[in-house]
Amino acid sequence: MRSSCRRTRGFTLIELLVVIAIIAVLIALLLPAVQQAREAARRSQCKNNLKQLGLAMHNYHDTYNTFVFGQVNWKSSPNDNRLCWFQSVLPYLEQTALFNQINFSTTTYQSFVTTNVAIMTAIPVFMCPTDPNSGKRQVAANVRGFYSNYLPVHGSTFYFNAVSDPAPIAPQNGMFYFQSKTQMRDVTDGLSNTAMMGEINLTSEANYDARGRVWESYDGNTQVSTLYPPNSTIGDWVDQGCVDVPRTPCRTSGSYEMSVRSNHVGGAHIILGDGGVRFVSDNINTLTFNYLGARNDGQVMGEF
């Protein structure tokens, strides 16, 4: 009897390389879609954070018939206790336990930040998930804690514009400013036409970060401005060689504004006085953004 053997044909090297190349192309096409989906989820979470903060602001107003102050004290000396809006809204964000841990009896901002262990607790609702620098930061004994990605809007006017750490110009034309006590009736432009809070991204400077500090206020860095469009290349305070270390970056001339900024591509989120969250493009008309930040300028805004 004659037996016959059949040999099974396998893949050739060329066929295998073609298959690998096709898989690589498919992965290359899929990765951007996955990254976009992740960023969309992060933007959605960022939007939800602002909604919760806006609701907390309104609940505070319902209780006290006024919105929180932007900043309670100016840094005329190192002995000022510079509290800001942040502590006031904690009970309205289910952070009553943290609020009760804060020792408000300290008389200086240095003693406030060094004696309160609570300030090292990072609260997720204040942090944008897109910002790689968000979260708890400890850079110096007297400037520690975590930094927020969301700040109230003081409007489109200068926070101050003189030299050598002047007192802020008050009141600004926005809803929050130095010792502000804004009520809903004060927003004569309409709550749906006035920005209440906006995003701020955090710098990665090694020694100091003045952006978005919330545990103790410093030179107006507890509010943002609509003087310039989101993510503008002008307007922020920069280090110009001041010698009052560790209070750097600092300003030797000109004016100081905290521009609305984010790590999202193309713009930043704001929340309006009525609680609606909008994503504002970097290309928004400057005048429209100015009008959006003011509570009582009587200007008619364009589309944004």
Steps between C-alpha positions, in 0.01 A plus 500: 500500500605836419464780756501863410590793731354842472692800626299781661591838353579775762528879477787637303716772650354760264143410597587524870659842452192621311272389783721672759502818292119499473465453877745786562303730269174411676654573841636831372151592380338388825729676750397859413136399533570352844688814606217721378248290690706532816530877462128524435442315828740734681327805355167360611636454854642853494162635397332304778747642755406853402130415524552382857695814589232718347233320701706552816525872422122522462436303819729740685302791356173339609636481855662843534326700224838579345766315306832420668765771513786473255762584759456625855831669574781665309862418567603837640724311743606141573257503793190505282274198509421480130199274476314471173185354346614138520445433869149646491361251248641181656183422702297521178720242327452226762829605662359605837738268686797668331357845569463414870868406519617845392636723771386851404638657818853532366602859437753465218486321171828323581357357821177414320665283237754346737261410783210365296562141398167510315647703216697200378173328404452523124133525402430350155212736415749790489736323260471463122597143400667630183756706690810283565610734781174493693472351843684543828814713489739598775765745383590691817407515866288813457349425159380145516185308436335420170411741224166532327429494127187712545484859621227766522503781242579855612405641161676678215653786699857505631551341838764761568724703275754681715846397616627335820214283617219756511159430644252367242260726320159427649243435402578338167217461251463123549315299761798433732777731618673632809245496786213454255143442619324454169131416501299364209326835462841662443549299180290733289632358171329174591644187657488318166717774345764521773792266563517379859802267496762392251783253461862564589785262428792446733859581422779256561739753647727327750511755781165673496162483338272799538236367261172399654599501864189452713608436856635849553474787257800676354503804275164427343583151382168375633302645208534495121444774245315523168718791386670272245360196312558151644859373482623842390875547471479831683368616833639265762736599775855395421825495694685820423779466753339619824704443812223436752565127510312268542224722359579420139403523221452870563435818310717808468287693254183486296183326608410158629220280370428131536373394159255216451711201396464126460677192369208424269572554133340809350350672802390481861185445704313774680185485707243775470316657789191291431699176531542425130846374396642609164820412317643829375726497196845659504380696196208668674465869419691692769221752557245221534716334765542836677124548508454143621711566808317818604192485718359847428651659189170496306672378183333266253717195437542318175487125452768296672 
